[in-house]
């Protein structure tokens, strides 16, 4: 398949992942499920992104640059997300150096 044929599939899958992640991680109040699924979800999304990149013709040097960047972004996403056990809110900390300590909605300590 050519990259012109793969891109619409990539785009559709990415929209589906976005909708599913929004419903699961931002609309749901089930913190136990969120904590369990967040790391595998982020890793799966990163691998999927690399896989689509490779399928669309990124190999060699572009892939050599893409893989470490996706690993870093995935690590930071996993590290920055905290889920409040009290109200169920997903807290995404924008400060890369220190994770959030308190819920931005209810003020409870994040574990």
N, C-alpha and C positions, 0 to 999 in steps of 0.2 A: 504494500500500500504506500502511496505517496503521502508526503506531509500535507498536501491539500485535502486528502481524504481523511487523514487522521485528526487534523485540527478540529473539525466539527464534533468528532467523538470526544476529544479532550475537553472541549468547551462545554459540551453537554454533561459529561461526567463531573466536571468541576462545579457546574451550577448545582447538580444534584448533591454533591458533597457539601456545598455551601448551605443549601436548604436543610439537609439532614443535620449538619453540625449546629446550625442555628436553633432548630427545634430541640435537639437533644441537650446542647450545652448552654443555651441561653433562655429557652422557654421552660424546660423541665426544672423541677425543684428537687429531683432525686440526686442528692450529692454522692451517695454511695455508688450509684451507677456512673455518674460523671467521673469520679475519681478512678474508677476501674477502667473506663473506656478511653479517657483522654490520651494517655501515652500511646496505646496501640493505634488510635485514630490518627494522631499526628505522625507517627512513624509510617503508617500505611499511606497517608496523603503524600508524604515526602517521597516514598518509594514509587508511588504512582506518578508523581511529577517527573521524577528522573526517568522512569520507564517511558512515559510519553515523549519526553525530550529526546531520548535515544531513538524511539520509533520515528520521530519526525526528522531524524538526520543529525542530531547533535551527538557527535562522537569525537574522540581525540581530545584536543585542547579544550573546546567548550564543555565537554562532559567532565574533564579533569577539574574545571573551575566550578561547574554546577554542583557536583556531588558534595564537596566540602561546604559550600554555601547552604545547601539544603540540610545537611547534617547540623550545621550551626543554628540555622533558623528553627529547625525542629527541636533542638535542645533548648533554645531560648523560649519557644512556645510552651514546651512541657514545664519548664521551670517557672515561667511567669504566671501560669494559670493556677488559681486557688479557688476552691469551692467552699462556700459558707455552709457549715452544718446547721446553722440556726435558721437562715431564711432561704437557702438554696441558690443564692446568687452566684454567678460565675464572675470572678474578679480577675481581670487581665491587667497586670501591673505593667506600666509603660517604662518604669525605671529598670534598666537591664542589670544594674548592679546589686539591687536588693529586692527580694520578693515582697509582696504585700503582706502586712502583718494583721490588718483589720479589714473587715468587710466594708465596702464603700456604701452599702445600702443600710445595714443595721448596726454596724460598729463592733460586732462580735470579733473576737480573736480568731484568725484563720490558722488551722492546724495543718 
